[in-house]
Amino acid sequence: MKKTSLLLLALALLISVFALRPVRRAYSHRFGQAADRKLFRDGDLVFHTSRSEQSQAIQLATHSPYSHCGLLYQQDGQWLVLEAMQPVKVTPLMAWTGRGRGDHYVVKRLRDAETALTPTALQRMKAVGKGMVGRDYDGTFGWSDDRIYCSELIWKVYERGLGRRLGQLQHLRDFDLSHPAVQAKLKERYGNRLLLNETVISPVSIFNSPELVTVLSR
């Protein structure tokens, strides 16, 4: 009888341990997100691997897992991402990171942000970004302001608002266009009018800019 009671007690303890384990993991995740947010600053750049249909083609053409990016700003205590989707818009950070593969994201910051990103500079940058909100997404990666894609948005906000150029401007011909998935996407977007001399800024070019430092990789 005593032996049976001990076995039942051990079984109950074991069940309790497994029942509580997911709760601990969820709590740790929430705590980690909250701790992460304390590291952010207005003007930080955030990157992830998009789940969009064109993401694979971008990754193959640029030889990088990062296919989407945006700018971080805080408003009313909430972190938001200014991004070029359809259309250019502002998205809560948690929703933005949730759209990336595996919830993985990387936050980068201007190396001299402490002195360069003054309140006045940030105000100018926000004004540039605000002026682009609502514009259509540019699936052909043109350089005009009529339509905007994600890395173009970041580049122009920093260049026009702060006078800083993040990443190396390239031309469409500079990318690896050899993979069938890339060629199929180009055919879909451009038809027979592929503009190989179009100026382009890619997410990985900004990601690898020597002007930036990594704040967080989660």
VEXFI-162932 format. One record per residue (C-alpha): residue number from 0; y, x, z. Coordinates in nm, 4 decimals. Layout:
@pos:NUM | y:Y | x:X | z:Z
...
//
This chain:
@pos:0 | y:0.0000 | x:0.0000 | z:0.0000
@pos:1 | y:0.2374 | x:0.2788 | z:0.0947
@pos:2 | y:0.1472 | x:0.4689 | z:-0.2221
@pos:3 | y:0.2175 | x:0.1599 | z:-0.4359
@pos:4 | y:0.5573 | x:0.1109 | z:-0.2725
@pos:5 | y:0.6531 | x:0.4718 | z:-0.3414
@pos:6 | y:0.5523 | x:0.4360 | z:-0.7067
@pos:7 | y:0.7595 | x:0.1193 | z:-0.7441
@pos:8 | y:1.0582 | x:0.2899 | z:-0.5825
@pos:9 | y:1.0277 | x:0.5897 | z:-0.8169
@pos:10 | y:1.0040 | x:0.3566 | z:-1.1163
@pos:11 | y:1.3138 | x:0.1659 | z:-1.0064
@pos:12 | y:1.5087 | x:0.4906 | z:-0.9681
@pos:13 | y:1.3988 | x:0.6071 | z:-1.3129
@pos:14 | y:1.5100 | x:0.2803 | z:-1.4735
@pos:15 | y:1.8453 | x:0.3061 | z:-1.2975
@pos:16 | y:1.9034 | x:0.6565 | z:-1.4300
@pos:17 | y:1.8374 | x:0.5534 | z:-1.7916
@pos:18 | y:2.0399 | x:0.2345 | z:-1.7564
@pos:19 | y:2.3430 | x:0.4275 | z:-1.6342
@pos:20 | y:2.3254 | x:0.7085 | z:-1.8900
@pos:21 | y:2.5006 | x:0.5251 | z:-2.1793
@pos:22 | y:2.7771 | x:0.4162 | z:-1.9432
@pos:23 | y:2.8424 | x:0.7773 | z:-1.8470
@pos:24 | y:2.8528 | x:0.8848 | z:-2.2110
@pos:25 | y:3.0943 | x:0.6070 | z:-2.3019
@pos:26 | y:3.3166 | x:0.6928 | z:-2.0075
@pos:27 | y:3.3174 | x:1.0612 | z:-2.1001
@pos:28 | y:3.4118 | x:0.9740 | z:-2.4575
@pos:29 | y:3.7007 | x:0.7573 | z:-2.3439
@pos:30 | y:3.8155 | x:1.0274 | z:-2.1040
@pos:31 | y:3.7949 | x:1.2876 | z:-2.3810
@pos:32 | y:4.0084 | x:1.0753 | z:-2.6119
@pos:33 | y:4.2707 | x:1.0273 | z:-2.3432
@pos:34 | y:4.2717 | x:1.4002 | z:-2.2672
@pos:35 | y:4.3026 | x:1.4777 | z:-2.6380
@pos:36 | y:4.6088 | x:1.2606 | z:-2.6734
@pos:37 | y:4.7903 | x:1.4657 | z:-2.4096
@pos:38 | y:4.7658 | x:1.7654 | z:-2.6429
@pos:39 | y:4.9440 | x:1.6003 | z:-2.9359
@pos:40 | y:5.3063 | x:1.6380 | z:-3.0421
@pos:41 | y:5.5202 | x:1.4422 | z:-3.2876
@pos:42 | y:5.4831 | x:1.5978 | z:-3.6311
@pos:43 | y:5.1265 | x:1.7203 | z:-3.5832
@pos:44 | y:4.8968 | x:1.6949 | z:-3.8847
@pos:45 | y:4.5553 | x:1.5306 | z:-3.8653
@pos:46 | y:4.2626 | x:1.5769 | z:-4.1066
@pos:47 | y:3.9222 | x:1.4172 | z:-4.1502
@pos:48 | y:3.6459 | x:1.3515 | z:-4.4028
@pos:49 | y:3.7200 | x:1.0123 | z:-4.5497
@pos:50 | y:3.4518 | x:0.7554 | z:-4.6245
@pos:51 | y:3.6414 | x:0.6339 | z:-4.9306
@pos:52 | y:3.4703 | x:0.6252 | z:-5.2684
@pos:53 | y:3.6760 | x:0.9164 | z:-5.4004
@pos:54 | y:3.6121 | x:1.1401 | z:-5.0982
@pos:55 | y:3.3074 | x:1.3137 | z:-5.2455
@pos:56 | y:3.4954 | x:1.4034 | z:-5.5633
@pos:57 | y:3.7852 | x:1.5497 | z:-5.3626
@pos:58 | y:3.5472 | x:1.7538 | z:-5.1470
@pos:59 | y:3.3644 | x:1.8905 | z:-5.4508
@pos:60 | y:3.6811 | x:1.9692 | z:-5.6454
@pos:61 | y:3.8529 | x:2.1436 | z:-5.3519
@pos:62 | y:3.5433 | x:2.2958 | z:-5.1870
@pos:63 | y:3.6402 | x:2.1477 | z:-4.8518
@pos:64 | y:3.5045 | x:1.8722 | z:-4.6252
@pos:65 | y:3.8566 | x:1.7492 | z:-4.5509
@pos:66 | y:3.9598 | x:1.4807 | z:-4.7974
@pos:67 | y:4.2270 | x:1.2838 | z:-4.6087
@pos:68 | y:4.5220 | x:1.3710 | z:-4.3866
@pos:69 | y:4.8241 | x:1.2216 | z:-4.2156
@pos:70 | y:5.1151 | x:1.2841 | z:-3.9774
@pos:71 | y:5.1063 | x:1.2045 | z:-3.6055
@pos:72 | y:5.3923 | x:1.0278 | z:-3.4291
@pos:73 | y:5.4144 | x:0.8583 | z:-3.0925
@pos:74 | y:5.5765 | x:0.5178 | z:-3.0602
@pos:75 | y:5.5888 | x:0.3031 | z:-2.7470
@pos:76 | y:5.3259 | x:0.5241 | z:-2.5851
@pos:77 | y:5.0818 | x:0.4885 | z:-2.8762
@pos:78 | y:4.9823 | x:0.7612 | z:-3.1212
@pos:79 | y:5.0159 | x:0.6564 | z:-3.4834
@pos:80 | y:4.9273 | x:0.8202 | z:-3.8158
@pos:81 | y:5.1617 | x:0.8010 | z:-4.1132
@pos:82 | y:4.9243 | x:0.8053 | z:-4.4098
@pos:83 | y:4.9067 | x:0.7329 | z:-4.7802
@pos:84 | y:4.6432 | x:0.4662 | z:-4.8272
@pos:85 | y:4.7076 | x:0.1501 | z:-5.0244
@pos:86 | y:4.9917 | x:0.1308 | z:-4.9540
@pos:87 | y:5.1580 | x:0.4120 | z:-4.7562
@pos:88 | y:5.1533 | x:0.2841 | z:-4.3999
@pos:89 | y:5.1305 | x:0.3617 | z:-4.0283
@pos:90 | y:4.7872 | x:0.3323 | z:-3.8618
@pos:91 | y:4.6896 | x:0.3581 | z:-3.4924
@pos:92 | y:4.5222 | x:0.6936 | z:-3.4326
@pos:93 | y:4.2007 | x:0.5464 | z:-3.2918
@pos:94 | y:4.1579 | x:0.3308 | z:-3.6016
@pos:95 | y:4.2366 | x:0.6297 | z:-3.8231
@pos:96 | y:3.9826 | x:0.8637 | z:-3.6636
@pos:97 | y:3.7221 | x:0.5858 | z:-3.6678
@pos:98 | y:3.7406 | x:0.5786 | z:-4.0477
@pos:99 | y:3.6337 | x:0.9424 | z:-4.0736
@pos:100 | y:3.2740 | x:1.0555 | z:-4.0990
@pos:101 | y:3.1222 | x:1.1077 | z:-3.7568
@pos:102 | y:3.4590 | x:1.0301 | z:-3.5919
@pos:103 | y:3.5373 | x:1.3990 | z:-3.6514
@pos:104 | y:3.8991 | x:1.5056 | z:-3.6941
@pos:105 | y:4.1131 | x:1.8190 | z:-3.6727
@pos:106 | y:4.4733 | x:1.8346 | z:-3.5519
@pos:107 | y:4.7028 | x:2.1132 | z:-3.6755
@pos:108 | y:5.0584 | x:2.2062 | z:-3.5802
@pos:109 | y:5.3437 | x:2.4106 | z:-3.7159
@pos:110 | y:5.3124 | x:2.7576 | z:-3.5659
@pos:111 | y:5.6724 | x:2.7519 | z:-3.4397
@pos:112 | y:5.6822 | x:2.3795 | z:-3.3622
@pos:113 | y:5.8362 | x:2.4428 | z:-3.0203
@pos:114 | y:6.1600 | x:2.5578 | z:-3.1797
@pos:115 | y:6.1416 | x:2.4081 | z:-3.5314
@pos:116 | y:6.0536 | x:2.0478 | z:-3.4510
@pos:117 | y:6.3685 | x:1.9570 | z:-3.2627
@pos:118 | y:6.4534 | x:1.5900 | z:-3.1998
@pos:119 | y:6.7016 | x:1.6061 | z:-3.4890
@pos:120 | y:6.4444 | x:1.7606 | z:-3.7242
@pos:121 | y:6.1832 | x:1.5022 | z:-3.6284
@pos:122 | y:6.4343 | x:1.2255 | z:-3.6881
@pos:123 | y:6.4941 | x:1.3568 | z:-4.0410
@pos:124 | y:6.1194 | x:1.3826 | z:-4.1065
@pos:125 | y:6.0577 | x:1.0316 | z:-3.9812
@pos:126 | y:6.3359 | x:0.9036 | z:-4.2077
@pos:127 | y:6.1688 | x:1.0662 | z:-4.5103
@pos:128 | y:5.8330 | x:0.9170 | z:-4.4154
@pos:129 | y:5.9811 | x:0.5750 | z:-4.3469
@pos:130 | y:6.1353 | x:0.5776 | z:-4.6932
@pos:131 | y:5.7874 | x:0.6081 | z:-4.8443
@pos:132 | y:5.6162 | x:0.3364 | z:-4.6394
@pos:133 | y:5.5034 | x:0.0542 | z:-4.8633
@pos:134 | y:5.4695 | x:0.2637 | z:-5.1788
@pos:135 | y:5.1458 | x:0.2363 | z:-5.3719
@pos:136 | y:4.8728 | x:0.4952 | z:-5.3384
@pos:137 | y:4.8568 | x:0.7406 | z:-5.6277
@pos:138 | y:4.4983 | x:0.7678 | z:-5.7491
@pos:139 | y:4.5975 | x:0.9970 | z:-6.0362
@pos:140 | y:4.7727 | x:1.2474 | z:-5.8053
@pos:141 | y:5.1042 | x:1.2552 | z:-5.9886
@pos:142 | y:5.4028 | x:1.4396 | z:-5.8411
@pos:143 | y:5.6653 | x:1.1666 | z:-5.8748
@pos:144 | y:5.7706 | x:0.9522 | z:-5.5783
@pos:145 | y:5.6758 | x:0.6291 | z:-5.7544
@pos:146 | y:5.3303 | x:0.6473 | z:-5.5979
@pos:147 | y:5.2099 | x:0.8757 | z:-5.3188
@pos:148 | y:4.8785 | x:1.0318 | z:-5.2095
@pos:149 | y:4.7966 | x:1.1657 | z:-4.8624
@pos:150 | y:4.8656 | x:1.5390 | z:-4.8848
@pos:151 | y:5.1668 | x:1.4774 | z:-5.1090
@pos:152 | y:5.3139 | x:1.2587 | z:-4.8332
@pos:153 | y:5.2755 | x:1.5346 | z:-4.5719
@pos:154 | y:5.4122 | x:1.8034 | z:-4.8029
@pos:155 | y:5.7214 | x:1.6043 | z:-4.8994
@pos:156 | y:5.7984 | x:1.4942 | z:-4.5413
@pos:157 | y:5.7945 | x:1.8563 | z:-4.4243
@pos:158 | y:5.9747 | x:1.9933 | z:-4.7287
@pos:159 | y:6.2502 | x:1.7314 | z:-4.7376
@pos:160 | y:6.2840 | x:1.6751 | z:-4.3650
@pos:161 | y:6.2444 | x:2.0322 | z:-4.2421
@pos:162 | y:6.2741 | x:2.2560 | z:-4.5483
@pos:163 | y:5.9205 | x:2.3877 | z:-4.4931
@pos:164 | y:5.6487 | x:2.4002 | z:-4.7582
@pos:165 | y:5.2992 | x:2.3666 | z:-4.6150
@pos:166 | y:5.0237 | x:2.4906 | z:-4.8428
@pos:167 | y:5.0183 | x:2.6280 | z:-5.1929
@pos:168 | y:5.1135 | x:2.3957 | z:-5.4774
@pos:169 | y:4.8561 | x:2.4019 | z:-5.7565
@pos:170 | y:4.7795 | x:2.2320 | z:-6.0869
@pos:171 | y:4.4923 | x:1.9972 | z:-6.1541
@pos:172 | y:4.3301 | x:2.2616 | z:-6.3736
@pos:173 | y:4.3058 | x:2.4970 | z:-6.0716
@pos:174 | y:4.0393 | x:2.2836 | z:-5.9043
@pos:175 | y:3.6650 | x:2.2835 | z:-5.9673
@pos:176 | y:3.6244 | x:1.9937 | z:-6.2089
@pos:177 | y:3.2713 | x:2.0843 | z:-6.3193
@pos:178 | y:3.0602 | x:1.8534 | z:-6.1006
@pos:179 | y:2.9458 | x:1.5275 | z:-6.2665
@pos:180 | y:3.0805 | x:1.3231 | z:-5.9739
@pos:181 | y:3.4235 | x:1.4815 | z:-6.0209
@pos:182 | y:3.4150 | x:1.4311 | z:-6.3969
@pos:183 | y:3.3161 | x:1.0668 | z:-6.3542
@pos:184 | y:3.6065 | x:1.0044 | z:-6.1162
@pos:185 | y:3.8503 | x:1.1808 | z:-6.3516
@pos:186 | y:3.7270 | x:0.9696 | z:-6.6421
@pos:187 | y:3.7710 | x:0.6548 | z:-6.4329
@pos:188 | y:4.1245 | x:0.7447 | z:-6.3264
@pos:189 | y:4.2631 | x:0.9207 | z:-6.6341
@pos:190 | y:4.0529 | x:0.8044 | z:-6.9279
@pos:191 | y:4.1252 | x:1.0476 | z:-7.2109
@pos:192 | y:4.4694 | x:1.1449 | z:-7.0766
@pos:193 | y:4.3763 | x:1.4114 | z:-6.8209
@pos:194 | y:4.6964 | x:1.5909 | z:-6.7157
@pos:195 | y:4.5669 | x:1.9367 | z:-6.6266
@pos:196 | y:4.9184 | x:2.0771 | z:-6.5761
@pos:197 | y:5.0160 | x:1.8160 | z:-6.3136
@pos:198 | y:5.1475 | x:1.9683 | z:-5.9899
@pos:199 | y:4.9098 | x:1.8905 | z:-5.7022
@pos:200 | y:4.8909 | x:1.9646 | z:-5.3299
@pos:201 | y:4.5432 | x:1.9233 | z:-5.1807
@pos:202 | y:4.4472 | x:1.8465 | z:-4.8188
@pos:203 | y:4.2653 | x:2.1812 | z:-4.7889
@pos:204 | y:4.5690 | x:2.3736 | z:-4.9156
@pos:205 | y:4.7756 | x:2.2301 | z:-4.6304
@pos:206 | y:4.4837 | x:2.2706 | z:-4.3874
@pos:207 | y:4.4645 | x:2.6432 | z:-4.4672
@pos:208 | y:4.8399 | x:2.7035 | z:-4.4540
@pos:209 | y:4.9190 | x:3.0164 | z:-4.2471
@pos:210 | y:5.2147 | x:2.8257 | z:-4.1051
@pos:211 | y:4.9778 | x:2.6030 | z:-3.9096
@pos:212 | y:4.7607 | x:2.6547 | z:-3.6024
@pos:213 | y:4.4681 | x:2.4399 | z:-3.4924
@pos:214 | y:4.5424 | x:2.2286 | z:-3.1866
@pos:215 | y:4.2160 | x:2.0368 | z:-3.1650
@pos:216 | y:3.8872 | x:1.9999 | z:-3.3507
@pos:217 | y:3.6893 | x:1.7031 | z:-3.2233
//
